[in-house]
C-alpha cells in the first residue's frame, strides 16, 4: 500500500508541475483549459479537505503551514495515513 501511495504522490507532483508550467506558459489548444480546470478543481477539493479535517489533524499535531501545503498537494494521500497511524 505504501508503494501505491508513493506512486500516486509522484503522479500528483507531476500534475502540479504541469499545472504551474501551464500558468506561466500556457499550452496550445484545449489542453490549456483542461489543465487549468482540473487544477483549480483539485485545489478547491483539497482546500475543502483541509478545512474539514483540520481539527483532527490539529489534535494529532499536524496543523502547521507545511501540513497545509502537503494537504493542498496530495490531499487524501497525505492526511489519511496520518490519521490511521
PDB file of N, CA, C and O in Angstrom:
ATOM      1  N   UNK A   1       0.821  -1.194   0.000  1.00  0.00           N
ATOM      2  CA  UNK A   1       0.000   0.000   0.000  1.00  0.00           C
ATOM      3  C   UNK A   1       0.864   1.257   0.000  1.00  0.00           C
ATOM      4  O   UNK A   1       0.503   2.266  -0.606  1.00  0.00           O
ATOM      5  N   UNK A   2       2.013   1.190   0.687  1.00  0.00           N
ATOM      6  CA  UNK A   2       2.894   2.352   0.729  1.00  0.00           C
ATOM      7  C   UNK A   2       3.436   2.696  -0.653  1.00  0.00           C
ATOM      8  O   UNK A   2       3.604   3.870  -0.981  1.00  0.00           O
ATOM      9  N   UNK A   3       3.710   1.673  -1.466  1.00  0.00           N
ATOM     10  CA  UNK A   3       4.194   1.919  -2.829  1.00  0.00           C
ATOM     11  C   UNK A   3       3.104   2.561  -3.675  1.00  0.00           C
ATOM     12  O   UNK A   3       3.386   3.419  -4.511  1.00  0.00           O
ATOM     13  N   UNK A   4       1.864   2.147  -3.460  1.00  0.00           N
ATOM     14  CA  UNK A   4       0.731   2.731  -4.182  1.00  0.00           C
ATOM     15  C   UNK A   4       0.596   4.211  -3.851  1.00  0.00           C
ATOM     16  O   UNK A   4       0.420   5.037  -4.747  1.00  0.00           O
ATOM     17  N   UNK A   5       0.677   4.543  -2.579  1.00  0.00           N
ATOM     18  CA  UNK A   5       0.568   5.938  -2.148  1.00  0.00           C
ATOM     19  C   UNK A   5       1.745   6.751  -2.690  1.00  0.00           C
ATOM     20  O   UNK A   5       1.558   7.868  -3.171  1.00  0.00           O
ATOM     21  N   UNK A   6       2.944   6.198  -2.615  1.00  0.00           N
ATOM     22  CA  UNK A   6       4.132   6.907  -3.118  1.00  0.00           C
ATOM     23  C   UNK A   6       4.026   7.141  -4.624  1.00  0.00           C
ATOM     24  O   UNK A   6       4.362   8.224  -5.104  1.00  0.00           O
ATOM     25  N   UNK A   7       3.570   6.155  -5.361  1.00  0.00           N
ATOM     26  CA  UNK A   7       3.404   6.303  -6.809  1.00  0.00           C
ATOM     27  C   UNK A   7       2.376   7.387  -7.137  1.00  0.00           C
ATOM     28  O   UNK A   7       2.592   8.206  -8.030  1.00  0.00           O
ATOM     29  N   UNK A   8       1.273   7.387  -6.418  1.00  0.00           N
ATOM     30  CA  UNK A   8       0.243   8.403  -6.658  1.00  0.00           C
ATOM     31  C   UNK A   8       0.708   9.796  -6.264  1.00  0.00           C
ATOM     32  O   UNK A   8       0.328  10.778  -6.901  1.00  0.00           O
ATOM     33  N   UNK A   9       1.520   9.893  -5.229  1.00  0.00           N
ATOM     34  CA  UNK A   9       2.088  11.192  -4.858  1.00  0.00           C
ATOM     35  C   UNK A   9       3.001  11.710  -5.960  1.00  0.00           C
ATOM     36  O   UNK A   9       2.995  12.905  -6.259  1.00  0.00           O
ATOM     37  N   UNK A  10       3.781  10.829  -6.564  1.00  0.00           N
ATOM     38  CA  UNK A  10       4.641  11.234  -7.676  1.00  0.00           C
ATOM     39  C   UNK A  10       3.800  11.700  -8.865  1.00  0.00           C
ATOM     40  O   UNK A  10       4.142  12.685  -9.519  1.00  0.00           O
ATOM     41  N   UNK A  11       2.707  11.001  -9.144  1.00  0.00           N
ATOM     42  CA  UNK A  11       1.814  11.421 -10.226  1.00  0.00           C
ATOM     43  C   UNK A  11       1.228  12.801  -9.938  1.00  0.00           C
ATOM     44  O   UNK A  11       1.150  13.644 -10.832  1.00  0.00           O
ATOM     45  N   UNK A  12       0.820  13.029  -8.702  1.00  0.00           N
ATOM     46  CA  UNK A  12       0.269  14.337  -8.344  1.00  0.00           C
ATOM     47  C   UNK A  12       1.321  15.434  -8.451  1.00  0.00           C
ATOM     48  O   UNK A  12       1.023  16.530  -8.927  1.00  0.00           O
ATOM     49  N   UNK A  13       2.540  15.155  -8.016  1.00  0.00           N
ATOM     50  CA  UNK A  13       3.612  16.148  -8.160  1.00  0.00           C
ATOM     51  C   UNK A  13       3.840  16.475  -9.631  1.00  0.00           C
ATOM     52  O   UNK A  13       4.052  17.632  -9.992  1.00  0.00           O
ATOM     53  N   UNK A  14       3.796  15.452 -10.472  1.00  0.00           N
ATOM     54  CA  UNK A  14       3.928  15.677 -11.912  1.00  0.00           C
ATOM     55  C   UNK A  14       2.807  16.545 -12.452  1.00  0.00           C
ATOM     56  O   UNK A  14       3.042  17.441 -13.262  1.00  0.00           O
ATOM     57  N   UNK A  15       1.585  16.278 -12.002  1.00  0.00           N
ATOM     58  CA  UNK A  15       0.467  17.110 -12.455  1.00  0.00           C
ATOM     59  C   UNK A  15       0.642  18.548 -11.999  1.00  0.00           C
ATOM     60  O   UNK A  15       0.428  19.474 -12.781  1.00  0.00           O
ATOM     61  N   UNK A  16       1.033  18.751 -10.732  1.00  0.00           N
ATOM     62  CA  UNK A  16       1.193  20.123 -10.243  1.00  0.00           C
ATOM     63  C   UNK A  16       2.311  20.848 -10.983  1.00  0.00           C
ATOM     64  O   UNK A  16       2.230  22.059 -11.190  1.00  0.00           O
ATOM     65  N   UNK A  17       3.350  20.123 -11.384  1.00  0.00           N
ATOM     66  CA  UNK A  17       4.407  20.723 -12.193  1.00  0.00           C
ATOM     67  C   UNK A  17       3.845  21.174 -13.546  1.00  0.00           C
ATOM     68  O   UNK A  17       4.136  22.279 -14.004  1.00  0.00           O
ATOM     69  N   UNK A  18       3.045  20.321 -14.180  1.00  0.00           N
ATOM     70  CA  UNK A  18       2.401  20.678 -15.455  1.00  0.00           C
ATOM     71  C   UNK A  18       1.480  21.877 -15.250  1.00  0.00           C
ATOM     72  O   UNK A  18       1.440  22.774 -16.092  1.00  0.00           O
ATOM     73  N   UNK A  19       0.749  21.904 -14.155  1.00  0.00           N
ATOM     74  CA  UNK A  19      -0.173  22.994 -13.858  1.00  0.00           C
ATOM     75  C   UNK A  19       0.585  24.317 -13.722  1.00  0.00           C
ATOM     76  O   UNK A  19       0.175  25.331 -14.287  1.00  0.00           O
ATOM     77  N   UNK A  20       1.687  24.305 -12.974  1.00  0.00           N
ATOM     78  CA  UNK A  20       2.477  25.533 -12.773  1.00  0.00           C
ATOM     79  C   UNK A  20       3.087  26.003 -14.088  1.00  0.00           C
ATOM     80  O   UNK A  20       3.078  27.197 -14.387  1.00  0.00           O
ATOM     81  N   UNK A  21       3.611  25.074 -14.868  1.00  0.00           N
ATOM     82  CA  UNK A  21       4.163  25.449 -16.179  1.00  0.00           C
ATOM     83  C   UNK A  21       3.061  26.059 -17.036  1.00  0.00           C
ATOM     84  O   UNK A  21       3.291  27.049 -17.731  1.00  0.00           O
ATOM     85  N   UNK A  22       1.869  25.478 -16.994  1.00  0.00           N
ATOM     86  CA  UNK A  22       0.746  25.975 -17.788  1.00  0.00           C
ATOM     87  C   UNK A  22       0.323  27.379 -17.359  1.00  0.00           C
ATOM     88  O   UNK A  22      -0.134  28.165 -18.188  1.00  0.00           O
ATOM     89  N   UNK A  23       0.468  27.698 -16.093  1.00  0.00           N
ATOM     90  CA  UNK A  23       0.105  29.035 -15.614  1.00  0.00           C
ATOM     91  C   UNK A  23       1.015  30.085 -16.244  1.00  0.00           C
ATOM     92  O   UNK A  23       0.548  31.146 -16.659  1.00  0.00           O
ATOM     93  N   UNK A  24       2.314  29.792 -16.316  1.00  0.00           N
ATOM     94  CA  UNK A  24       3.268  30.781 -16.813  1.00  0.00           C
ATOM     95  C   UNK A  24       3.489  30.720 -18.325  1.00  0.00           C
ATOM     96  O   UNK A  24       3.793  31.734 -18.953  1.00  0.00           O
ATOM     97  N   UNK A  25       3.338  29.534 -18.904  1.00  0.00           N
ATOM     98  CA  UNK A  25       3.499  29.369 -20.353  1.00  0.00           C
ATOM     99  C   UNK A  25       2.356  28.491 -20.850  1.00  0.00           C
ATOM    100  O   UNK A  25       2.529  27.281 -21.000  1.00  0.00           O
ATOM    101  N   UNK A  26       1.194  29.082 -21.105  1.00  0.00           N
ATOM    102  CA  UNK A  26       0.012  28.278 -21.474  1.00  0.00           C
ATOM    103  C   UNK A  26       0.269  27.367 -22.678  1.00  0.00           C
ATOM    104  O   UNK A  26       0.929  27.734 -23.649  1.00  0.00           O
ATOM    105  N   UNK A  27      -0.289  26.159 -22.559  1.00  0.00           N
ATOM    106  CA  UNK A  27      -0.175  25.194 -23.639  1.00  0.00           C
ATOM    107  C   UNK A  27      -1.074  25.607 -24.794  1.00  0.00           C
ATOM    108  O   UNK A  27      -1.927  26.482 -24.649  1.00  0.00           O
ATOM    109  N   UNK A  28      -0.876  24.979 -25.926  1.00  0.00           N
ATOM    110  CA  UNK A  28      -1.661  25.276 -27.119  1.00  0.00           C
ATOM    111  C   UNK A  28      -2.998  24.536 -27.071  1.00  0.00           C
ATOM    112  O   UNK A  28      -3.098  23.438 -26.523  1.00  0.00           O
ATOM    113  N   UNK A  29      -4.002  25.147 -27.644  1.00  0.00           N
ATOM    114  CA  UNK A  29      -5.293  24.486 -27.829  1.00  0.00           C
ATOM    115  C   UNK A  29      -6.062  24.270 -26.544  1.00  0.00           C
ATOM    116  O   UNK A  29      -5.959  25.035 -25.586  1.00  0.00           O
ATOM    117  N   UNK A  30      -6.839  23.192 -26.560  1.00  0.00           N
ATOM    118  CA  UNK A  30      -7.745  22.905 -25.447  1.00  0.00           C
ATOM    119  C   UNK A  30      -7.015  22.360 -24.222  1.00  0.00           C
ATOM    120  O   UNK A  30      -7.568  22.371 -23.123  1.00  0.00           O
ATOM    121  N   UNK A  31      -5.789  21.887 -24.394  1.00  0.00           N
ATOM    122  CA  UNK A  31      -5.059  21.338 -23.249  1.00  0.00           C
ATOM    123  C   UNK A  31      -4.861  22.391 -22.163  1.00  0.00           C
ATOM    124  O   UNK A  31      -4.906  22.073 -20.974  1.00  0.00           O
ATOM    125  N   UNK A  32      -4.646  23.627 -22.560  1.00  0.00           N
ATOM    126  CA  UNK A  32      -4.503  24.730 -21.609  1.00  0.00           C
ATOM    127  C   UNK A  32      -5.716  24.821 -20.695  1.00  0.00           C
ATOM    128  O   UNK A  32      -5.575  24.909 -19.475  1.00  0.00           O
ATOM    129  N   UNK A  33      -6.883  24.801 -21.270  1.00  0.00           N
ATOM    130  CA  UNK A  33      -8.118  24.937 -20.494  1.00  0.00           C
ATOM    131  C   UNK A  33      -8.354  23.728 -19.600  1.00  0.00           C
ATOM    132  O   UNK A  33      -8.763  23.879 -18.449  1.00  0.00           O
ATOM    133  N   UNK A  34      -8.097  22.517 -20.122  1.00  0.00           N
ATOM    134  CA  UNK A  34      -8.317  21.319 -19.325  1.00  0.00           C
ATOM    135  C   UNK A  34      -7.391  21.266 -18.120  1.00  0.00           C
ATOM    136  O   UNK A  34      -7.825  20.938 -17.016  1.00  0.00           O
ATOM    137  N   UNK A  35      -6.132  21.583 -18.323  1.00  0.00           N
ATOM    138  CA  UNK A  35      -5.174  21.558 -17.212  1.00  0.00           C
ATOM    139  C   UNK A  35      -5.587  22.581 -16.154  1.00  0.00           C
ATOM    140  O   UNK A  35      -5.543  22.295 -14.958  1.00  0.00           O
ATOM    141  N   UNK A  36      -5.987  23.771 -16.596  1.00  0.00           N
ATOM    142  CA  UNK A  36      -6.408  24.804 -15.636  1.00  0.00           C
ATOM    143  C   UNK A  36      -7.675  24.390 -14.886  1.00  0.00           C
ATOM    144  O   UNK A  36      -7.751  24.558 -13.669  1.00  0.00           O
ATOM    145  N   UNK A  37      -8.653  23.862 -15.584  1.00  0.00           N
ATOM    146  CA  UNK A  37      -9.902  23.451 -14.930  1.00  0.00           C
ATOM    147  C   UNK A  37      -9.675  22.331 -13.919  1.00  0.00           C
ATOM    148  O   UNK A  37     -10.190  22.376 -12.802  1.00  0.00           O
ATOM    149  N   UNK A  38      -8.909  21.339 -14.317  1.00  0.00           N
ATOM    150  CA  UNK A  38      -8.624  20.226 -13.404  1.00  0.00           C
ATOM    151  C   UNK A  38      -7.808  20.717 -12.214  1.00  0.00           C
ATOM    152  O   UNK A  38      -8.077  20.317 -11.081  1.00  0.00           O
ATOM    153  N   UNK A  39      -6.824  21.569 -12.446  1.00  0.00           N
ATOM    154  CA  UNK A  39      -6.003  22.097 -11.357  1.00  0.00           C
ATOM    155  C   UNK A  39      -6.801  22.927 -10.369  1.00  0.00           C
ATOM    156  O   UNK A  39      -6.634  22.786  -9.158  1.00  0.00           O
ATOM    157  N   UNK A  40      -7.663  23.787 -10.876  1.00  0.00           N
ATOM    158  CA  UNK A  40      -8.496  24.615  -9.985  1.00  0.00           C
ATOM    159  C   UNK A  40      -9.477  23.743  -9.215  1.00  0.00           C
ATOM    160  O   UNK A  40      -9.727  23.983  -8.034  1.00  0.00           O
ATOM    161  N   UNK A  41     -10.036  22.732  -9.876  1.00  0.00           N
ATOM    162  CA  UNK A  41     -10.956  21.819  -9.188  1.00  0.00           C
ATOM    163  C   UNK A  41     -10.220  21.055  -8.082  1.00  0.00           C
ATOM    164  O   UNK A  41     -10.748  20.900  -6.980  1.00  0.00           O
ATOM    165  N   UNK A  42      -9.007  20.581  -8.371  1.00  0.00           N
ATOM    166  CA  UNK A  42      -8.252  19.849  -7.357  1.00  0.00           C
ATOM    167  C   UNK A  42      -7.852  20.756  -6.193  1.00  0.00           C
ATOM    168  O   UNK A  42      -7.896  20.335  -5.037  1.00  0.00           O
ATOM    169  N   UNK A  43      -7.464  21.993  -6.491  1.00  0.00           N
ATOM    170  CA  UNK A  43      -7.154  22.935  -5.413  1.00  0.00           C
ATOM    171  C   UNK A  43      -8.371  23.175  -4.530  1.00  0.00           C
ATOM    172  O   UNK A  43      -8.251  23.237  -3.306  1.00  0.00           O
ATOM    173  N   UNK A  44      -9.525  23.308  -5.140  1.00  0.00           N
ATOM    174  CA  UNK A  44     -10.760  23.530  -4.382  1.00  0.00           C
ATOM    175  C   UNK A  44     -11.080  22.334  -3.494  1.00  0.00           C
ATOM    176  O   UNK A  44     -11.404  22.495  -2.318  1.00  0.00           O
ATOM    177  N   UNK A  45     -10.987  21.138  -4.061  1.00  0.00           N
ATOM    178  CA  UNK A  45     -11.282  19.925  -3.287  1.00  0.00           C
ATOM    179  C   UNK A  45     -10.291  19.773  -2.133  1.00  0.00           C
ATOM    180  O   UNK A  45     -10.687  19.433  -1.019  1.00  0.00           O
ATOM    181  N   UNK A  46      -9.024  20.018  -2.388  1.00  0.00           N
ATOM    182  CA  UNK A  46      -8.022  19.876  -1.332  1.00  0.00           C
ATOM    183  C   UNK A  46      -8.197  20.943  -0.247  1.00  0.00           C
ATOM    184  O   UNK A  46      -7.937  20.675   0.926  1.00  0.00           O
ATOM    185  N   UNK A  47      -8.624  22.119  -0.617  1.00  0.00           N
ATOM    186  CA  UNK A  47      -8.898  23.153   0.380  1.00  0.00           C
ATOM    187  C   UNK A  47     -10.078  22.743   1.262  1.00  0.00           C
ATOM    188  O   UNK A  47     -10.035  22.915   2.480  1.00  0.00           O
ATOM    189  N   UNK A  48     -11.114  22.208   0.654  1.00  0.00           N
ATOM    190  CA  UNK A  48     -12.265  21.717   1.429  1.00  0.00           C
ATOM    191  C   UNK A  48     -11.822  20.573   2.338  1.00  0.00           C
ATOM    192  O   UNK A  48     -12.239  20.508   3.494  1.00  0.00           O
ATOM    193  N   UNK A  49     -10.982  19.668   1.828  1.00  0.00           N
ATOM    194  CA  UNK A  49     -10.459  18.578   2.657  1.00  0.00           C
ATOM    195  C   UNK A  49      -9.735  19.125   3.881  1.00  0.00           C
ATOM    196  O   UNK A  49      -9.942  18.642   4.994  1.00  0.00           O
ATOM    197  N   UNK A  50      -8.894  20.123   3.682  1.00  0.00           N
ATOM    198  CA  UNK A  50      -8.145  20.680   4.799  1.00  0.00           C
ATOM    199  C   UNK A  50      -9.074  21.310   5.823  1.00  0.00           C
ATOM    200  O   UNK A  50      -8.900  21.111   7.025  1.00  0.00           O
ATOM    201  N   UNK A  51     -10.055  22.064   5.360  1.00  0.00           N
ATOM    202  CA  UNK A  51     -10.993  22.711   6.284  1.00  0.00           C
ATOM    203  C   UNK A  51     -11.753  21.657   7.088  1.00  0.00           C
ATOM    204  O   UNK A  51     -11.930  21.807   8.297  1.00  0.00           O
ATOM    205  N   UNK A  52     -12.197  20.602   6.429  1.00  0.00           N
ATOM    206  CA  UNK A  52     -12.967  19.558   7.108  1.00  0.00           C
ATOM    207  C   UNK A  52     -12.097  18.764   8.075  1.00  0.00           C
ATOM    208  O   UNK A  52     -12.551  18.418   9.166  1.00  0.00           O
ATOM    209  N   UNK A  53     -10.860  18.469   7.696  1.00  0.00           N
ATOM    210  CA  UNK A  53     -10.005  17.601   8.504  1.00  0.00           C
ATOM    211  C   UNK A  53      -9.078  18.357   9.452  1.00  0.00           C
ATOM    212  O   UNK A  53      -8.308  17.733  10.183  1.00  0.00           O
ATOM    213  N   UNK A  54      -9.137  19.676   9.452  1.00  0.00           N
ATOM    214  CA  UNK A  54      -8.188  20.477  10.229  1.00  0.00           C
ATOM    215  C   UNK A  54      -8.213  20.155  11.722  1.00  0.00           C
ATOM    216  O   UNK A  54      -7.161  20.056  12.352  1.00  0.00           O
ATOM    217  N   UNK A  55      -9.389  19.995  12.281  1.00  0.00           N
ATOM    218  CA  UNK A  55      -9.488  19.722  13.718  1.00  0.00           C
ATOM    219  C   UNK A  55      -8.824  18.388  14.068  1.00  0.00           C
ATOM    220  O   UNK A  55      -8.126  18.289  15.077  1.00  0.00           O
ATOM    221  N   UNK A  56      -9.037  17.374  13.247  1.00  0.00           N
ATOM    222  CA  UNK A  56      -8.420  16.074  13.516  1.00  0.00           C
ATOM    223  C   UNK A  56      -6.910  16.125  13.308  1.00  0.00           C
ATOM    224  O   UNK A  56      -6.157  15.515  14.068  1.00  0.00           O
ATOM    225  N   UNK A  57      -6.466  16.850  12.282  1.00  0.00           N
ATOM    226  CA  UNK A  57      -5.030  16.993  12.063  1.00  0.00           C
ATOM    227  C   UNK A  57      -4.379  17.749  13.216  1.00  0.00           C
ATOM    228  O   UNK A  57      -3.293  17.386  13.668  1.00  0.00           O
ATOM    229  N   UNK A  58      -5.043  18.799  13.690  1.00  0.00           N
ATOM    230  CA  UNK A  58      -4.502  19.580  14.801  1.00  0.00           C
ATOM    231  C   UNK A  58      -4.401  18.729  16.065  1.00  0.00           C
ATOM    232  O   UNK A  58      -3.436  18.856  16.818  1.00  0.00           O
ATOM    233  N   UNK A  59      -5.387  17.866  16.304  1.00  0.00           N
ATOM    234  CA  UNK A  59      -5.356  17.027  17.502  1.00  0.00           C
ATOM    235  C   UNK A  59      -4.189  16.035  17.464  1.00  0.00           C
ATOM    236  O   UNK A  59      -3.748  15.564  18.512  1.00  0.00           O
ATOM    237  N   UNK A  60      -3.692  15.717  16.282  1.00  0.00           N
ATOM    238  CA  UNK A  60      -2.541  14.822  16.133  1.00  0.00           C
ATOM    239  C   UNK A  60      -1.230  15.589  15.951  1.00  0.00           C
ATOM    240  O   UNK A  60      -0.181  14.985  15.727  1.00  0.00           O
ATOM    241  N   UNK A  61      -1.292  16.935  16.048  1.00  0.00           N
ATOM    242  CA  UNK A  61      -0.082  17.747  15.945  1.00  0.00           C
ATOM    243  C   UNK A  61       0.351  18.046  14.519  1.00  0.00           C
ATOM    244  O   UNK A  61       1.537  18.254  14.266  1.00  0.00           O
ATOM    245  N   UNK A  62      -0.595  18.071  13.582  1.00  0.00           N
ATOM    246  CA  UNK A  62      -0.284  18.304  12.167  1.00  0.00           C
ATOM    247  C   UNK A  62      -1.094  19.471  11.621  1.00  0.00           C
ATOM    248  O   UNK A  62      -1.862  19.299  10.674  1.00  0.00           O
ATOM    249  N   UNK A  63      -0.936  20.653  12.204  1.00  0.00           N
ATOM    250  CA  UNK A  63      -1.755  21.779  11.740  1.00  0.00           C
ATOM    251  C   UNK A  63      -0.927  22.963  11.250  1.00  0.00           C
ATOM    252  O   UNK A  63      -1.462  24.059  11.082  1.00  0.00           O
ATOM    253  N   UNK A  64       0.353  22.765  11.021  1.00  0.00           N
ATOM    254  CA  UNK A  64       1.218  23.862  10.597  1.00  0.00           C
ATOM    255  C   UNK A  64       1.103  24.181   9.115  1.00  0.00           C
ATOM    256  O   UNK A  64       0.316  23.573   8.389  1.00  0.00           O
ATOM    257  N   UNK A  65       1.893  25.133   8.690  1.00  0.00           N
ATOM    258  CA  UNK A  65       1.887  25.583   7.300  1.00  0.00           C
ATOM    259  C   UNK A  65       2.354  24.480   6.343  1.00  0.00           C
ATOM    260  O   UNK A  65       1.803  24.333   5.252  1.00  0.00           O
ATOM    261  N   UNK A  66       3.361  23.709   6.747  1.00  0.00           N
ATOM    262  CA  UNK A  66       3.838  22.618   5.886  1.00  0.00           C
ATOM    263  C   UNK A  66       2.763  21.552   5.714  1.00  0.00           C
ATOM    264  O   UNK A  66       2.630  20.969   4.638  1.00  0.00           O
ATOM    265  N   UNK A  67       2.005  21.300   6.761  1.00  0.00           N
ATOM    266  CA  UNK A  67       0.920  20.324   6.650  1.00  0.00           C
ATOM    267  C   UNK A  67      -0.179  20.837   5.730  1.00  0.00           C
ATOM    268  O   UNK A  67      -0.772  20.063   4.978  1.00  0.00           O
ATOM    269  N   UNK A  68      -0.454  22.131   5.783  1.00  0.00           N
ATOM    270  CA  UNK A  68      -1.420  22.723   4.865  1.00  0.00           C
ATOM    271  C   UNK A  68      -0.943  22.553   3.420  1.00  0.00           C
ATOM    272  O   UNK A  68      -1.717  22.171   2.543  1.00  0.00           O
ATOM    273  N   UNK A  69       0.332  22.841   3.185  1.00  0.00           N
ATOM    274  CA  UNK A  69       0.888  22.708   1.834  1.00  0.00           C
ATOM    275  C   UNK A  69       0.815  21.265   1.350  1.00  0.00           C
ATOM    276  O   UNK A  69       0.506  21.016   0.185  1.00  0.00           O
ATOM    277  N   UNK A  70       1.094  20.326   2.228  1.00  0.00           N
ATOM    278  CA  UNK A  70       1.039  18.909   1.831  1.00  0.00           C
ATOM    279  C   UNK A  70      -0.382  18.456   1.551  1.00  0.00           C
ATOM    280  O   UNK A  70      -0.606  17.662   0.637  1.00  0.00           O
ATOM    281  N   UNK A  71      -1.340  18.943   2.315  1.00  0.00           N
ATOM    282  CA  UNK A  71      -2.739  18.612   2.024  1.00  0.00           C
ATOM    283  C   UNK A  71      -3.140  19.225   0.685  1.00  0.00           C
ATOM    284  O   UNK A  71      -3.858  18.595  -0.091  1.00  0.00           O
ATOM    285  N   UNK A  72      -2.687  20.440   0.407  1.00  0.00           N
ATOM    286  CA  UNK A  72      -3.017  21.068  -0.871  1.00  0.00           C
ATOM    287  C   UNK A  72      -2.367  20.328  -2.039  1.00  0.00           C
ATOM    288  O   UNK A  72      -2.937  20.288  -3.130  1.00  0.00           O
ATOM    289  N   UNK A  73      -1.202  19.750  -1.838  1.00  0.00           N
ATOM    290  CA  UNK A  73      -0.532  18.998  -2.901  1.00  0.00           C
ATOM    291  C   UNK A  73      -1.089  17.589  -3.064  1.00  0.00           C
ATOM    292  O   UNK A  73      -1.360  17.147  -4.181  1.00  0.00           O
ATOM    293  N   UNK A  74      -1.259  16.888  -1.949  1.00  0.00           N
ATOM    294  CA  UNK A  74      -1.565  15.462  -2.008  1.00  0.00           C
ATOM    295  C   UNK A  74      -2.962  15.091  -1.520  1.00  0.00           C
ATOM    296  O   UNK A  74      -3.436  13.991  -1.804  1.00  0.00           O
ATOM    297  N   UNK A  75      -3.623  15.977  -0.800  1.00  0.00           N
ATOM    298  CA  UNK A  75      -4.974  15.706  -0.324  1.00  0.00           C
ATOM    299  C   UNK A  75      -5.058  14.470   0.549  1.00  0.00           C
ATOM    300  O   UNK A  75      -4.308  14.319   1.514  1.00  0.00           O
ATOM    301  N   UNK A  76      -5.966  13.602   0.204  1.00  0.00           N
ATOM    302  CA  UNK A  76      -6.249  12.381   0.947  1.00  0.00           C
ATOM    303  C   UNK A  76      -5.011  11.502   1.111  1.00  0.00           C
ATOM    304  O   UNK A  76      -4.856  10.832   2.132  1.00  0.00           O
ATOM    305  N   UNK A  77      -4.146  11.500   0.128  1.00  0.00           N
ATOM    306  CA  UNK A  77      -2.951  10.665   0.193  1.00  0.00           C
ATOM    307  C   UNK A  77      -2.017  11.101   1.319  1.00  0.00           C
ATOM    308  O   UNK A  77      -1.198  10.307   1.782  1.00  0.00           O
ATOM    309  N   UNK A  78      -2.129  12.348   1.763  1.00  0.00           N
ATOM    310  CA  UNK A  78      -1.295  12.835   2.865  1.00  0.00           C
ATOM    311  C   UNK A  78      -1.968  12.624   4.215  1.00  0.00           C
ATOM    312  O   UNK A  78      -1.365  12.044   5.118  1.00  0.00           O
ATOM    313  N   UNK A  79      -3.199  13.080   4.367  1.00  0.00           N
ATOM    314  CA  UNK A  79      -3.786  13.084   5.698  1.00  0.00           C
ATOM    315  C   UNK A  79      -4.376  11.743   6.140  1.00  0.00           C
ATOM    316  O   UNK A  79      -4.433  11.485   7.342  1.00  0.00           O
ATOM    317  N   UNK A  80      -4.805  10.900   5.241  1.00  0.00           N
ATOM    318  CA  UNK A  80      -5.407   9.613   5.629  1.00  0.00           C
ATOM    319  C   UNK A  80      -4.422   8.737   6.392  1.00  0.00           C
ATOM    320  O   UNK A  80      -4.781   8.219   7.450  1.00  0.00           O
ATOM    321  N   UNK A  81      -3.173   8.542   5.896  1.00  0.00           N
ATOM    322  CA  UNK A  81      -2.231   7.729   6.683  1.00  0.00           C
ATOM    323  C   UNK A  81      -1.884   8.347   8.037  1.00  0.00           C
ATOM    324  O   UNK A  81      -1.602   7.619   8.988  1.00  0.00           O
ATOM    325  N   UNK A  82      -1.900   9.680   8.140  1.00  0.00           N
ATOM    326  CA  UNK A  82      -1.601  10.324   9.426  1.00  0.00           C
ATOM    327  C   UNK A  82      -2.666   9.996  10.473  1.00  0.00           C
ATOM    328  O   UNK A  82      -2.348   9.752  11.637  1.00  0.00           O
ATOM    329  N   UNK A  83      -3.912   9.992  10.056  1.00  0.00           N
ATOM    330  CA  UNK A  83      -4.994   9.740  10.996  1.00  0.00           C
ATOM    331  C   UNK A  83      -5.150   8.252  11.303  1.00  0.00           C
ATOM    332  O   UNK A  83      -5.668   7.877  12.355  1.00  0.00           O
ATOM    333  N   UNK A  84      -4.708   7.429  10.395  1.00  0.00           N
ATOM    334  CA  UNK A  84      -4.810   5.984  10.602  1.00  0.00           C
ATOM    335  C   UNK A  84      -3.770   5.494  11.601  1.00  0.00           C
ATOM    336  O   UNK A  84      -4.023   4.579  12.384  1.00  0.00           O
ATOM    337  N   UNK A  85      -2.580   6.126  11.559  1.00  0.00           N
ATOM    338  CA  UNK A  85      -1.463   5.650  12.378  1.00  0.00           C
ATOM    339  C   UNK A  85      -1.422   6.128  13.739  1.00  0.00           C
ATOM    340  O   UNK A  85      -0.515   5.774  14.492  1.00  0.00           O
TER     341      UNK A  85
END
